[in-house]
Amino acid sequence: MVDKVTPFLMFEGQAEAALNLYLNLFPGAELKRLDRYGKGEPGKEGQVSRALVSIAGQELMAFDSPVHHAFGFTPSVSMFVDCADEAEIEALFAGLSDGGEVRMPLDNYGFSLRFGWVDDRFGVSWQLNLPAA
């Protein structure tokens, strides 16, 4: 029986920078594991071979692929975040969109108080939502 499903983010040399961004932006985010490639291992020495972070109780795994791929992240799979208040959604939107791409600016689109969709500078897609009370 499946115990849980954990999103797994594959980077090519930017895993640690992405994780640091998320750890700094999300209050209470926690780095639970960080392993690095060592000398003689398949990845570049010092890059992330396996990481586990927890954001609002949701665990995410990440690593730096030692193999170049002809694909990256796509917005068809995104992280959906319900924010607690206006200040939180503003801060997350600003931090995640910095150097990234805004797909939908923060606004009221009729299904919540505010919503915004961004791809961060690493290509990970985030939907930020301020639900109606």
Order of alpha helices (4+ residues) and beta strands (2+ residues): beta-alpha-beta-beta-beta-beta-alpha-beta-beta-beta
